[in-house]
Amino acid sequence: MRADTEKAIKEYEVRAFLNGKNIQRAEEQLRPDEKVLYLSPTNAVVITGKSKKELPGIVVITNQRVFLYNKALFTVNMESFNLKDINSIESMSDGIKGSKIKIHTITKSMEVLISYKSSIATKIIQLLDTAMNEAKNNSQNIISSPDIIDQIKKLAELKDQGILSEEEFDKKKQELLSKI
């Protein structure tokens, strides 16, 4: 099991007993640059238009997306939501049915049972909200990166013309690159 997965299981008091194989399969779906923020065996309902699928599986929140991995017999289901595409999240909590979060995008929604403890549910909502904001900010930085590249090219021209020293150019270039 990955270190980030183990940390998430411990931090959010996830009951992973007897789910090691399914957690491992969910981890295999991770992209190389993804970090697990939360992971748990759960039940989920995925709604696309008028279609509604109820799936048990492993829900994973990473620094890039939320996904549900489900394998039953020979069928694998995977529902994935990029964090930057999530429009809103709702949370519902009661002591009998547990806490649920509902994630909405333009095209589909997913309702996930996350915990019976409302304090854990609140913590997960905060985690998801922070991750969504970071993903949206990172996507805006990537969009503006061509502008930054143009600025670096202009600085290089100023250096070539002798207006900027090598040291001044390197310093400003590093400042610009840190914004990407």
Buried (B, 14 or more C-beta within 10 A) or exposed (E): EBEBBBBBBEEBEBEBEEBEEBBEBBBEBBEEEBBBBBBBBBBBBBBEEEEEBEBBBBBBBBBBBBBBBBBEEEEEBEBBBBBBBBEEBEBEBEEEEBBBBBBBBEEBBBBBBBBBBBEBBBBBBEBBEEBBEBBBEBBEEEEEBEEBEEBBEEBEEBBEEEEBEEEEBEEBBEEBEEEE
